[in-house]
Amino acid sequence: MLDLAPRIGSKDLSRILDLSPHEVMPCLELGLSLKADNRPYRNAFAQRSIVLLFEKPSLRTRVSFEIGFSLLGGTAVYLDHEHRPIGVRETIADYGRNLERWCHCIVARTMSHATIEALSAHTKIPVINALSNLHHPCQALADFMTLVERGFDFTHDRLVWIGDGNNVCHSLIEMAATVGCGIVVVTPPGSEPNESILRDAQARACRSGASIEVTNDPARVQGAFALYTDTWTSMGEPENPQRIKTFRPYQVNAAMMAMAGSETLFMHCLPAHRGEEVTDQVIDSPCSIVFDQAENRMHMQNALMLNLLTTPTSDPLSRTSTDATRSIR
């Protein structure tokens, strides 16, 4: 088998809670360092390969993983499972056991989170969740890297999510619980985050000092460092006029941003349904940092893979240059 020595406690990243606080912070630091200058790592993935298994269409996730891994000397192979889900042609266990003989890491974008868990259980190589119905950890890591770039203070500032309590929301809640910051989740009644995931995050928040609030009141956007939304209809689901009507009071428009505060930033994981969850006036405004988030996906994912695929003799965290690393408050 391939000789791998993960530099974080978990072999895989299926959700943010797989990472401890002392592992998340160095990953954020390394992502910032790679963005500033990735030349010290340009051969870090030489003779390494990853395979991308995607059951859902993708722009940001596919391109950022493929180009990011190649920039550091590695090879990425894409397998399209949009029309033939993983586990149909052969069992997930057999599929994973074949892949681990050829590549160093599996990056999976799946419909069901159970597929991620099955791949993790049956393979010895790292499995990275590139999106499932329950979690989107790579997005949340990149989002917090983006917040740090903008001066987010984990002690005093808070992130506000507004809209559907979906997979991205779940991962942001777990990030807040891990780093010890404040997050407010504002949803229509009946669209709150998964209760089990929320309980897990609250348990970690008790140790980290994080504040997690879930409410149906849009007025709770007041004082947000950043206001974050996502589409009201998940990928692959049909449009529902009644659902859109229910979510309309939660649209991020000029009035909502004014309620949040004059300095509040706007965030979105993209793609955006302009005119539904956000207006053009907001997403195209100077307060919008959506394309910074998209750019940072590549750097953050490379930081994650460096920690999953680096041997003890070439620990990337020990090579982080002082001038490129920014302190996280």
C-alpha positions in Angstrom: 0.0 0.0 0.0 1.0 3.6 -0.4 3.1 5.0 2.5 1.0 7.9 3.9 1.4 9.6 7.3 -1.5 12.0 7.9 -0.5 15.2 9.8 -3.9 15.7 11.4 -5.6 13.3 13.8 -8.3 12.1 11.4 -7.4 10.1 8.3 -10.4 11.7 6.5 -12.3 15.0 6.4 -16.0 14.1 6.2 -17.1 17.0 8.4 -15.5 19.9 10.3 -15.8 18.1 13.6 -13.3 15.6 12.4 -10.7 18.4 13.1 -9.7 19.6 16.5 -9.3 23.4 17.2 -5.5 23.0 17.3 -5.7 21.4 13.8 -8.0 24.0 12.3 -5.9 27.0 13.2 -2.7 25.8 11.5 -4.7 24.8 8.4 -6.1 28.4 8.2 -2.5 29.7 8.6 -1.2 27.4 5.9 -4.0 28.4 3.5 -3.0 32.1 3.9 0.6 31.2 3.5 -0.1 29.3 0.2 -2.1 32.2 -1.1 0.7 34.6 -0.4 3.4 32.4 -2.0 3.0 28.7 -2.9 6.5 28.4 -4.3 8.0 26.6 -1.3 5.4 23.8 -1.9 5.5 23.6 -5.7 6.7 20.0 -5.7 4.9 18.9 -2.5 2.6 16.6 -4.5 5.1 15.3 -7.0 4.4 11.6 -7.7 1.1 11.9 -5.9 -2.4 11.6 -7.4 -6.0 12.2 -6.3 -9.2 11.0 -7.8 -12.3 13.2 -7.9 -15.6 11.3 -7.7 -18.5 13.7 -8.4 -22.2 12.8 -8.4 -23.2 16.4 -8.7 -22.1 19.1 -11.2 -19.4 21.5 -10.2 -17.4 24.5 -11.2 -15.6 25.8 -8.1 -15.0 22.5 -6.4 -13.7 20.6 -9.5 -11.5 23.4 -10.9 -10.0 24.4 -7.5 -9.1 20.8 -6.7 -7.7 19.9 -10.1 -5.7 23.1 -10.6 -4.6 23.4 -7.0 -3.2 19.9 -6.8 -1.4 20.3 -10.2 0.1 23.6 -9.1 1.9 21.7 -6.3 3.1 19.0 -8.7 0.4 16.4 -8.4 -2.0 14.6 -10.8 -5.8 14.7 -10.5 -8.2 12.3 -12.3 -11.9 13.2 -12.6 -14.6 10.5 -12.7 -18.2 11.7 -13.5 -20.9 9.9 -11.5 -23.7 12.3 -12.2 -25.6 9.7 -14.1 -24.3 6.6 -12.4 -24.1 7.0 -8.6 -21.2 5.6 -6.7 -22.0 2.0 -5.6 -24.3 1.1 -8.5 -21.9 -0.6 -10.8 -20.0 -2.2 -8.0 -20.1 -1.9 -4.2 -18.6 1.2 -2.6 -16.2 -1.1 -0.7 -14.8 -2.7 -3.8 -14.7 0.6 -5.6 -12.7 2.2 -2.8 -10.3 -0.7 -2.5 -9.4 -0.5 -6.1 -8.8 3.3 -6.0 -6.5 3.0 -3.0 -4.2 0.9 -5.0 -3.6 3.7 -7.6 -4.1 7.1 -5.9 -3.2 8.8 -2.6 -6.6 10.5 -1.8 -10.2 10.4 -2.8 -12.2 13.6 -3.1 -15.9 12.8 -3.3 -18.9 15.1 -4.0 -22.0 13.0 -3.3 -25.7 13.1 -2.9 -25.7 11.1 0.4 -23.3 11.6 3.3 -23.5 7.9 3.8 -21.5 7.4 0.6 -18.7 9.5 2.1 -18.8 7.5 5.3 -18.7 4.2 3.4 -15.7 5.3 1.3 -13.9 6.3 4.5 -14.7 3.0 6.3 -13.5 0.8 3.4 -10.3 2.6 2.3 -6.9 3.2 3.9 -6.3 6.5 2.0 -7.7 9.9 3.0 -11.3 10.7 1.8 -12.2 14.3 1.6 -15.9 15.3 1.5 -16.2 17.8 -1.3 -20.0 18.2 -0.6 -22.7 15.9 0.6 -26.3 16.5 1.6 -25.2 17.1 5.2 -21.8 18.8 5.1 -19.5 21.0 3.0 -16.3 21.2 5.1 -14.0 22.5 2.4 -16.3 25.4 1.8 -16.5 26.3 5.5 -12.7 26.2 5.9 -12.3 28.5 2.9 -15.0 30.8 4.2 -13.2 31.2 7.6 -9.9 31.8 5.8 -11.7 34.6 3.9 -13.1 36.0 7.1 -9.6 36.0 8.7 -8.3 37.9 5.7 -10.9 40.6 6.3 -10.0 41.0 10.0 -12.6 38.8 11.6 -12.0 38.6 15.4 -13.0 35.2 16.8 -13.5 36.7 20.2 -15.8 39.6 19.4 -17.2 39.3 15.9 -20.0 37.1 14.7 -21.1 35.6 11.5 -24.8 35.5 10.6 -26.3 32.9 8.3 -29.7 33.7 6.7 -31.8 31.3 4.7 -32.0 27.5 4.6 -30.3 25.5 7.4 -28.5 23.3 4.8 -25.1 21.5 4.4 -23.1 24.7 4.2 -24.8 26.1 7.2 -24.0 22.9 9.1 -20.3 23.2 8.3 -20.2 26.9 9.3 -21.8 26.0 12.6 -19.2 23.3 13.2 -16.4 25.8 12.3 -17.8 28.4 14.7 -18.0 25.8 17.4 -14.4 24.7 16.7 -12.7 28.1 16.7 -14.9 29.5 19.5 -16.6 32.4 17.7 -20.2 33.6 17.5 -22.7 32.5 14.8 -26.4 33.3 14.4 -28.5 31.2 12.1 -31.6 32.8 10.8 -34.1 30.6 9.0 -37.8 30.4 8.2 -39.7 28.2 10.5 -39.2 24.6 9.6 -35.9 25.2 7.8 -33.6 25.1 10.8 -30.3 23.1 10.8 -30.3 19.4 11.5 -30.9 18.8 15.2 -28.3 16.1 15.6 -25.6 18.2 13.9 -26.6 21.2 16.0 -26.3 19.1 19.2 -22.8 17.9 18.2 -21.7 21.5 17.6 -23.2 22.7 20.8 -21.2 20.1 22.7 -18.0 21.4 21.2 -19.1 25.0 21.7 -19.3 24.3 25.5 -15.5 23.6 25.4 -14.5 26.3 22.9 -16.7 29.2 24.2 -18.5 29.6 20.9 -22.0 31.1 20.8 -24.5 29.4 18.5 -28.0 30.9 18.1 -30.8 29.7 15.9 -33.7 32.0 15.3 -36.5 32.7 12.8 -36.1 36.5 13.3 -34.5 38.4 10.4 -33.8 41.3 12.7 -31.0 39.2 14.3 -28.8 40.1 11.3 -28.0 43.4 13.1 -24.3 43.7 14.0 -23.1 41.0 11.7 -19.5 41.1 10.7 -20.6 39.2 7.6 -24.0 38.1 6.3 -24.0 34.7 4.6 -26.7 33.2 2.4 -27.2 30.3 -0.1 -29.8 29.2 -2.6 -33.2 28.4 -1.2 -33.5 25.3 -3.4 -30.8 22.6 -3.1 -29.0 21.3 -6.1 -31.2 18.8 -8.0 -34.4 19.7 -6.2 -37.3 21.1 -8.3 -38.4 24.8 -7.8 -41.2 25.1 -5.3 -43.2 28.4 -5.6 -44.5 28.1 -2.1 -41.0 27.6 -0.7 -39.8 30.7 -2.5 -42.7 32.7 -1.0 -41.8 31.4 2.4 -38.2 32.5 2.1 -38.9 35.9 0.5 -38.6 37.8 3.8 -35.1 36.3 4.2 -33.8 37.7 0.9 -30.5 39.6 1.2 -31.2 42.9 -0.4 -30.2 46.5 0.3 -32.7 46.9 3.2 -31.4 43.7 4.8 -27.8 44.8 4.5 -28.7 48.2 5.9 -30.3 46.4 8.9 -27.1 44.3 9.3 -24.8 47.3 9.4 -22.9 49.7 7.2 -19.7 47.7 7.5 -21.2 44.2 7.1 -19.7 42.0 4.4 -21.8 39.8 2.1 -20.9 36.1 1.6 -22.3 33.3 -0.6 -20.9 29.9 -1.6 -22.2 30.2 -5.2 -23.8 29.6 -7.6 -26.3 32.3 -6.7 -29.9 32.5 -7.8 -29.9 36.3 -8.4 -33.2 37.8 -7.6 -34.1 35.1 -5.1 -31.8 34.8 -2.1 -29.8 37.8 -3.1 -30.2 40.8 -5.3 -27.7 42.0 -7.9 -27.3 45.2 -5.9 -25.8 43.3 -3.0 -23.8 40.6 -4.7 -22.2 43.0 -7.1 -21.5 45.7 -4.4 -18.2 46.5 -2.7 -19.3 44.7 0.4 -19.5 41.4 -1.5 -16.6 39.0 -1.0 -18.1 36.0 -2.8 -15.2 35.7 -5.3 -12.6 35.9 -2.6 -14.4 32.9 -1.0 -14.3 31.1 -4.4 -10.6 31.9 -4.9 -9.7 30.7 -1.4 -11.2 27.3 -2.0 -8.1 26.3 -3.9 -5.6 27.5 -1.3 -7.5 26.1 1.6 -8.0 22.7 0.0 -4.2 22.5 -0.8 -3.5 23.3 2.8 -5.8 20.5 3.9 -4.2 18.0 1.4 -0.7 19.0 2.5 -1.7 18.0 6.0 -3.4 14.7 4.9 -0.7 13.6 2.5 2.6 14.9 4.0 5.1 12.6 5.6 6.7 13.4 9.0 10.0 14.3 7.3 8.3 17.1 5.2 5.7 18.5 7.5 4.2 21.6 5.7 3.4 23.3 9.0 7.0 23.4 10.0 7.9 25.1 6.6 5.4 27.9 6.8 7.3 31.0 6.2 7.0 33.7 8.9 6.5 36.6 6.5 3.7 34.8 4.6 1.8 33.7 7.7 -0.8 36.0 9.2 -1.8 35.8 12.8 -5.3 34.7 13.6 -6.9 36.6 16.5 
